[in-house]
């Protein structure tokens, strides 16, 4: 439920309420390019995304975070991210 109050120049006001219902299903996202197993140290890892939505005009925003020992190691805000892992394991979240 959303309410709106309108006030005129004389200080008179009125409030109205409306219920807003979002239609449709949430988008579906898949991470692409994930290695099937371990990656050699120093070998570049490139991850991408495949996002679909029933609304063809929908736009999306992205947040990538790669962690090394619990500390942020690489971040990104595009549809994909690339990074080079070192001797200590890295994990990703999106």
C-alpha positions in Angstrom: 0.0 0.0 0.0 1.3 3.4 -1.0 -0.1 6.7 0.2 0.4 10.1 -1.3 -0.4 13.5 0.3 -0.9 16.6 -1.8 -0.8 20.1 -0.3 -1.8 23.3 -2.1 -0.4 26.8 -1.6 -3.0 27.6 1.0 -1.9 24.6 3.2 -4.9 22.5 2.4 -4.1 18.8 1.9 -5.6 15.5 1.0 -4.2 12.0 1.2 -4.9 9.1 -1.1 -3.9 5.4 -1.0 -3.2 2.9 -3.7 -2.1 -0.7 -3.8 0.7 -1.4 -6.3 1.2 -5.0 -7.4 4.3 -6.0 -9.4 3.5 -8.4 -12.2 5.7 -11.1 -13.6 8.4 -13.3 -12.4 11.9 -12.4 -11.2 14.7 -12.6 -13.7 16.8 -15.8 -14.0 20.6 -15.6 -13.9 23.3 -18.1 -14.7 27.1 -17.7 -14.2 28.9 -18.7 -17.3 32.5 -19.7 -17.8 33.1 -21.2 -14.4 35.9 -23.7 -14.4 34.9 -27.3 -13.9 37.7 -28.0 -11.4 40.8 -26.4 -9.9 42.5 -23.6 -11.8 46.3 -23.3 -12.0 47.9 -20.4 -10.1 48.3 -17.4 -12.4 45.8 -18.6 -15.0 43.1 -16.0 -15.8 39.6 -16.8 -14.8 36.8 -15.1 -16.8 33.2 -15.4 -15.6 30.2 -14.1 -17.4 26.4 -14.0 -16.9 23.4 -15.0 -18.8 20.3 -13.2 -17.6 16.7 -13.6 -18.9 13.5 -11.9 -18.0 10.0 -12.1 -19.5 10.1 -8.3 -20.0 12.3 -7.6 -23.0 12.8 -4.0 -21.9 14.2 -4.9 -18.5 17.6 -3.7 -17.6 20.0 -5.3 -15.0 22.7 -4.3 -12.7 25.6 -6.6 -11.6 27.8 -6.9 -8.6 30.7 -9.3 -8.5 32.9 -10.0 -5.5 35.9 -12.4 -5.4 37.2 -13.1 -2.0 40.7 -14.4 -0.9 40.9 -15.6 2.6 37.6 -13.8 3.4 39.0 -10.5 2.1 37.7 -8.8 -1.1 40.2 -9.6 -3.9 38.4 -8.4 -7.0 35.1 -6.6 -7.7 33.1 -5.7 -10.7 29.9 -4.2 -11.9 29.7 -5.4 -15.5 28.0 -8.5 -16.9 31.3 -10.4 -16.3 34.5 -10.3 -14.3 38.1 -11.6 -14.9 40.7 -12.2 -12.2 43.9 -14.2 -11.7 44.0 -16.4 -8.7 47.1 -16.8 -6.6 48.3 -19.7 -4.4 45.5 -19.1 -1.8 42.0 -20.1 -2.8 39.5 -17.5 -4.1 35.7 -17.8 -3.9 33.1 -15.7 -5.8 29.7 -14.3 -5.0 27.3 -12.3 -7.1 
